[in-house]
Amino acid sequence: MSSPTVDELMAKAFSPGREPRSAEYKRGVHDMLVRRIEGLRLPIPYDQASAQRDAYYSGWDEADAIWRALQPEPS
């Protein structure tokens, strides 16, 4: 079984019916999933001490939860 792609995980995470999230939040989820799955560190696109950066970082938290849920249970 192959691992899901970032696009597949994003589509599942933000499927219709979910409470809307900001573009900055979604970008944070996306960028952290890219980091976890593809090993790429993308630059943080928002200024320090901005609401956009806070939303972006909150997206990282969700991406980490998604990533942890994909990991096999230790035996």
C-alpha positions in Angstrom: 0.0 0.0 0.0 1.4 3.4 -1.0 1.5 6.4 1.3 -1.1 9.1 0.7 0.0 12.2 -1.1 -0.1 15.7 0.3 -3.0 16.5 -2.0 -4.9 13.5 -0.9 -4.5 14.3 2.7 -5.5 17.9 2.1 -8.6 16.9 0.3 -9.6 14.6 3.1 -8.8 17.1 5.9 -10.7 19.9 4.2 -13.6 18.0 2.7 -17.0 19.6 2.3 -18.9 20.0 5.5 -15.9 21.0 7.6 -15.9 24.4 9.3 -14.0 26.7 6.9 -10.4 27.6 7.6 -8.3 30.5 6.4 -6.0 30.2 3.4 -3.1 30.8 5.8 -4.2 27.9 8.0 -4.5 25.6 5.1 -1.1 26.7 3.7 0.4 25.8 7.1 -1.2 22.3 7.0 0.0 21.9 3.4 3.5 23.1 4.0 4.0 20.9 7.1 2.7 17.8 5.3 5.2 18.5 2.5 7.9 18.7 5.2 6.8 15.4 6.8 6.2 13.4 3.6 8.7 14.9 1.1 11.3 16.2 3.5 11.2 19.7 2.1 11.4 22.8 4.3 9.4 25.5 2.7 9.9 29.1 3.7 7.4 30.7 6.1 5.5 33.2 3.9 4.2 35.5 6.6 5.7 38.3 8.7 6.6 37.7 12.3 3.9 38.8 14.8 1.1 38.7 12.3 -2.2 37.0 12.5 -1.5 35.3 9.2 1.7 33.7 10.7 -0.3 32.6 13.8 -2.9 30.9 11.5 -0.1 29.3 9.5 1.5 27.8 12.6 -1.8 26.5 13.8 -2.0 24.7 10.5 1.3 23.0 11.4 -0.4 21.6 14.5 -3.1 19.9 12.5 -0.6 18.6 10.0 1.4 17.0 12.8 -1.8 15.3 14.1 -2.5 14.0 10.5 1.0 12.8 10.3 0.9 11.0 13.7 -2.4 9.3 12.7 -0.6 7.8 9.7 2.2 6.2 11.7 2.0 2.5 12.5 1.2 1.6 16.1 4.3 0.3 17.9 4.2 -3.4 18.5 
